[in-house]
């Protein structure tokens, strides 16, 4: 008997899923049948024939409908209708397939608990990486391995902006405006450029990789809003490329997770991932380092990931939501290792005698040695941009020195600090 499917949300991805069902040659139709849909506007033309399926104005009514075996939630958002739809479906024993990374990052453990109690399945390949099978790889292909670290470019909007700034020489604001016109960025881009979207995805991946409960609150998040064209150009001259990196590492104290822009050496496995592509690199014993690369968003790739989950259900292969039963997922405390590495520091200071000496003094006081020092052409007679890189030192020392420099009367803006990474996945320490 075919599993009966209901799709909630007919935006870009939802429309793509319905189109797959409309293709009679698609393997989805062998074990599944699209029975119902729900969206806000019944009259909107979505480019696909919906006359043969039931329409529900209320998504909760569809979620509660006993004739629907699988609910595909594509509304989005961590709260509100999306959360209620998923909880309602799982509680009555219906399987759920979702692309909702925010919901899973914030409420994944609670939803997995509901699913286990009702013997339903919760699948979410499409929540991370679009068409790149990151979730499935961690759950299945690396099930017999011990993951020690993972790092990825998990937000296509940020990657597109940074790539275009480097290629075109345009400012952050100009490229962001273009991304909004092209539909790559939302009218309010905070979730993307602020790093939160990538942090949601990182919390999910770290949970599966390290066997811990998803814990978004313990991800340290920094976005790309302060990255300037000057930073992009200088990084290139130094042999680096700036990327927004989501990274997690298993430590003795728990799991360390952060999202932040960093300088990557040109030979780093993520340095040449351009445009809106997504990528994930995983270090695992005994296989070593594995890389996954592909389109991270869009109708086709994301709908294909939803279809992959649906076919897992039809074949009876779906396992626990996060790769193992909830009782086996540890509640790992946030690890705060003493990070140590090299750092890039950009300053804007008043053009006065002794400024460089004052900056150097604050760095020396924290035991920081300067590796390179560049004074940039002044944008005005009163302001001088200074860029320096440090030798290996504790991040805490860089932060203390930055605070001391910011408090100097010659500092015109807070120092901007980026970690410098070489090759591989080791944390900057």
PyMOL commands that set and color helices and strands:
alter all, ss='L'
color gray80, all
select helices_A, chain A and resi 12-22+28-31+59-64+80-91+101-118+125-127+134-141+156-168+172-182+190-193+196-210+216-218+229-237+299-314+326-328+355-365+395-406
alter helices_A, ss='H'
color red, helices_A
select strands_A, chain A and resi 3-8+32-38+54-56+70-73+95-98+122-123+146-153+219-221+240-251+254-265+277-285+288-295+340-350+370-375+383-390+393-394+416-421
alter strands_A, ss='S'
color yellow, strands_A
deselect
rebuild
show_as cartoon
